[in-house]
Amino acid sequence: MINEYADEHKKMRALAGRIYDLDKRVYEEIGSNLGRVFTGDRDRTIDNIIKMFADTKESHILRSDLALISNMARSIRNKKVHKAVMTEYDEIVKTIDKLKLNSDKVEIIDKYIAGLNTLVMKKRFLEGQHLIICISRSYGSGGDDIGFGVSDNLEIDYYDAEIFKTVLKRLEAEKDGLIDASQMKISSASKLAKKNPGLARDEHFSLKEKISKLNRYHGLSIRDAVFFNQSELLCDMARKQDFVVMGRCADVILTNNCIPHISIFITAPLMQRVQRIMELNHVDKKTALRQVREVDRAHASYYKYYTGRRWGQAGNYDLSVNSASYGIKGSVDFILNVLKVNGIEKS
Amino acid sequence: MVPIWLSIPFVGLLLSIALFPLINSKFWDHNQKYVVCFWFVMVSCMLFYVFGLKSAGRVVLDSIVNDYLTFIVMLFGLYCVAGNISFEGDLAGSPRVNVFLLAVGTILSSCIGTTGSSMLMVRPIIKMNSWRKRKNHIMIFFIFLVSNIGGCLTPIGDPPLLMGFMRGVPFFWSLGLWKMLLLNMVVLLTIFRFIDKRAYRKDIAEGRRPDISKAGTEIKFVGLHNLIFLIMIVVAVILSGTLPNMKEFQDASGKVLGVTLPFDVVLSYPSIIEILIILLAAFLSFKTTDKEVRRSNHFTWGAIKEVAVLFIGIFVTMQPTLMLLNEFGPKLGLTEPFQMFWVTGCLSSFLDNTPTYLVFLTTAGSLGFTHGIVTSLGVLPKTMLIAISAGAVFMGANTYIGNAPNFMVKAISDENGIRMPSFFGYMKWSLCILIPVFLLDTLVFFVI
């Protein structure tokens, strides 16, 4: 038993080391202006990554970090290096899958409904436009995993809230030349909301920081300023590259800026989602129900505030998917099939 | 006895201002000077018909020289000086920033007058909110608070209070209106924040966003030396109120000395001094400020021209109505503060609030009170004086023509891409928002 644990730990340490080295290599190859994902010293960073492996609640942060590395890796121009780095990235992702660390191992499929579905959709996209997929999801529906799966299969960048936050912070740090990005990452991870891991992790600022933020954000509230920054960044990115973006009202932002995109809403029946959250967060049914409702409410309120629209209303999206009908992998395939029917495939 | 039908030109002019922009705005834009001229000639003829040439000439010339001239020169001076102060900054117009600016502007009104504060604050507020689509409510609340209500704390704030000071009301007495001002500010700013937040969210939902790409907020005022000229104008206004009481400016019978014009109209020396100081301030402001500042402020003569044209008509056609007020005001039987508050206020909404204030100050002074503030017009209980002062100052916000800066703010806003409501459209706002607030004032300060 002790030997088994030691073996497992050894594997995790090796894997964490590979992730650290991959990040280092990517950074050295491109010298990205976004900086490195893991900027601490090697041993401490590996310890932190192992902690993320151990805690399912933090595993999505690790996935986000990996996605950030892959996003940067895709911009490597040297084909040979690009291939080597992407191969290493794929292997790391596969190894993580084998270790059963990710939340996508907790299924949501309802096999009966799954058997009834067929796929019909007409072609809609024009040529020469960047493929941007905006995914909104209800809590516990597996939307994050589906979004990640779609981006991974299409080999396009994946952005979620954590990545956006980090990107913005780093842009800020570059502007100011003051903030240490690695410290922020550690602090962000350490401030994981304990009560409800699904809720956005609001950062608390001291009075001095608040005044400084007021100055930085031109008198706007931090939330509004971040939204405006995200909107700007999103529009800039959308003109340059293909990507999958999770939440952030991206569908409406892009619509308002006349940028073509596909908007998808992923949800599942409440009890199915509650069941999944119970397993993911190791909580009882009552707590899971509360968490699901809280997160959904927060999403709806955020969406309503910045878009004036009702979150989750099928009419607002190109495609609404009941992930319980297909499961996570099935939903990924479903979306990919829809795209394929419309002539959009891995480039 | 002044026939009531003499007020027809005044009503006609008000209806023209209210209806023409709605019926045919193009016609109004091109022909408003002729419309004003029509009502001007009409009232002159009617006055001539009723009172004869000498009296009619006196009424018309007196209103032009002693009321309109000082009014428009002051407005012109403040327009020029404020137009030479440019705000360069990237503070984004959001509900919290707007509430802060309106609060600052409101307090500033008591320090440099409602017109001075309005002219100084209007462009920065327009600039900060330029990224937004829904913003006319900001300017409406600006008129409510900065252009009117904020002027209640000192005699510098609003001309009626300066008239009161000239008649013996202590200079700092009006500071006692702070509770009323505070209540109105809190209520109005709360309503404003609610409305502005809704509008702000709609703007964001449409994809509008301010340019906050630069790190850090830069706020820079160019042409700040013009504050000296602004102070010059404020001093000139104060002098126009204080000099007439000095013996050096009075003859043996106590009449204020001045230049005698046709129809025995006298342009007093204090008024001439005021006009000269203001024109000098405006001249120096133009000479010492770079053209670029005015360019960045989108400074044009359009707004002041529009106000100058409309208000000469308003000042002249208003005279018969003021005569009626002088005749019937004291006979209205007003004895309670809340009556004074509403009657002074309602009349100040349409007439010049300075003569309206004086009519009711005189009326209250003649009621024979023995306790209260001692003025040259008699003793007035504190609540009575508060009611008259607040009515005259606050309710000027009820219409575009209620107070000098109202129309100015409207004109500048219209020139800078903000579609302001029509005359009646604005009154809808004041009826729905201001009147309930004034009812609350009545309950809190004059009834309970």
HADDOCK unambig.tbl for C-alpha pairs under 7 A between the chains (distance, minus, plus):
assign (segid A and resid 175 and name CA) (segid B and resid 215 and name CA) 6.50 0.50 0.50
assign (segid A and resid 215 and name CA) (segid B and resid 216 and name CA) 5.52 0.50 0.50
assign (segid A and resid 215 and name CA) (segid B and resid 217 and name CA) 5.23 0.50 0.50
assign (segid A and resid 216 and name CA) (segid B and resid 215 and name CA) 5.74 0.50 0.50
assign (segid A and resid 216 and name CA) (segid B and resid 216 and name CA) 3.85 0.50 0.50
assign (segid A and resid 216 and name CA) (segid B and resid 217 and name CA) 5.72 0.50 0.50
assign (segid A and resid 217 and name CA) (segid B and resid 212 and name CA) 6.69 0.50 0.50
assign (segid A and resid 217 and name CA) (segid B and resid 216 and name CA) 6.53 0.50 0.50
assign (segid A and resid 217 and name CA) (segid B and resid 217 and name CA) 6.89 0.50 0.50
assign (segid A and resid 218 and name CA) (segid B and resid 90 and name CA) 6.41 0.50 0.50
assign (segid A and resid 218 and name CA) (segid B and resid 91 and name CA) 4.48 0.50 0.50
assign (segid A and resid 218 and name CA) (segid B and resid 92 and name CA) 5.53 0.50 0.50
assign (segid A and resid 218 and name CA) (segid B and resid 212 and name CA) 6.74 0.50 0.50
assign (segid A and resid 218 and name CA) (segid B and resid 216 and name CA) 6.76 0.50 0.50
assign (segid A and resid 218 and name CA) (segid B and resid 217 and name CA) 4.98 0.50 0.50
assign (segid A and resid 219 and name CA) (segid B and resid 91 and name CA) 5.92 0.50 0.50
assign (segid A and resid 219 and name CA) (segid B and resid 92 and name CA) 6.23 0.50 0.50
assign (segid A and resid 219 and name CA) (segid B and resid 97 and name CA) 6.18 0.50 0.50
assign (segid A and resid 220 and name CA) (segid B and resid 92 and name CA) 6.71 0.50 0.50
assign (segid A and resid 220 and name CA) (segid B and resid 94 and name CA) 6.34 0.50 0.50
assign (segid A and resid 228 and name CA) (segid B and resid 209 and name CA) 6.19 0.50 0.50
assign (segid A and resid 253 and name CA) (segid B and resid 207 and name CA) 6.13 0.50 0.50
assign (segid A and resid 256 and name CA) (segid B and resid 206 and name CA) 6.17 0.50 0.50
assign (segid A and resid 256 and name CA) (segid B and resid 207 and name CA) 5.13 0.50 0.50
assign (segid A and resid 257 and name CA) (segid B and resid 207 and name CA) 6.94 0.50 0.50
assign (segid A and resid 305 and name CA) (segid B and resid 201 and name CA) 6.37 0.50 0.50
assign (segid A and resid 306 and name CA) (segid B and resid 201 and name CA) 6.33 0.50 0.50
assign (segid A and resid 306 and name CA) (segid B and resid 204 and name CA) 6.03 0.50 0.50
assign (segid A and resid 306 and name CA) (segid B and resid 205 and name CA) 5.22 0.50 0.50
assign (segid A and resid 307 and name CA) (segid B and resid 204 and name CA) 6.96 0.50 0.50
assign (segid A and resid 307 and name CA) (segid B and resid 205 and name CA) 3.94 0.50 0.50
assign (segid A and resid 308 and name CA) (segid B and resid 202 and name CA) 6.69 0.50 0.50
assign (segid A and resid 308 and name CA) (segid B and resid 205 and name CA) 5.61 0.50 0.50
